Amino acid sequence: MINHPNIRRECLRPAENWTQPTGEEIREVLRLAGLTGGRAAKALGLGAKGDRTVRRWIGEDSQIPYAAWSILCDLAGLGIIWK
């Protein structure tokens, strides 16, 4: 597992031991991946209003699904956290 100073270790674990990231942690992963909300939505296949979904995750109005988080972490260079 890769450590990052702005992302808690418990957010970088396999699903069974995972803790939901904060909006700031999601924002940091997007920054590391070089993605805007819209580009993240496209990379995740979220559809036409996907950028709104990403904004809701960052605003902590809804929870990011583990699968989406793990893909973003991989794109950000934080490793394959699901193993």
N, C-alpha and C positions, 0 to 999 in steps of 0.2 A: 504494500500500500504506500502511495506517495503522500507525504505530508505537505500541507500548504498552510502558511500562517493565518490566512483569512477564512479557512474552511475547517470546521471541526472534524476531528478524526471519525467520529461516529456517523458522519454524513458520507463517508467514503468506504463504507462496509457493504458486504452482501446483504440482500434484502431482509433476511431473517434477523439481522442485528443492526439494521439501519435506523437512523434518526432523520426525520424530515429536515431539510435545510431551511435556513431563514431566507428571506427575500434578498438580503445582502449577499449571502453565499451564492444564491442563484445568479445574481448580478455579476459576481466575481468570476464564476465559471463561464458565463457568456463572454466576459471581457477576455479571459484567458484563451477562449476558443476563437476570439475575433468575430463574434457574431452579434448582430443586432437582434432585437426581438423578432422582427420579421424573418430574418435569415435563419434564426433558430427554429421558428415555426415551420419553415419550409424543410429544413434538415430533418425535422421530426415527423413530417407528413401530417401536420395538424389541420390543414385545409384553409379555406378562405378567411376565416376569422381567427386563425392561429396566433397572430401577433397579439390579439386581445387576451388570449389564453396565457401567453407568456407574461404579459403585463400583470395579469391577475396572480400568477405565481410570485412575481417579484414584489407585488403589493401585499402579498400574503392574504389575498381574498379567497384563494383556493390553493389546495395542496398539489405540488408537482408529483406525478406518478413516478414510482421508482424507475421504471423502464426509461422514461424520458430523461430523468436525472442522470442515470448511468450512461446513457448515450452522450449527453452533454459533457459529462466528466471525461469520457474517452476522447471526445473532440477537443477538449481543453488540455489534453496531455496528462491528465491525472491518473491514467491507467484504467484497466478493466476491473471496475470495483465489484462486479457481480461474481467474481471467482474467489 
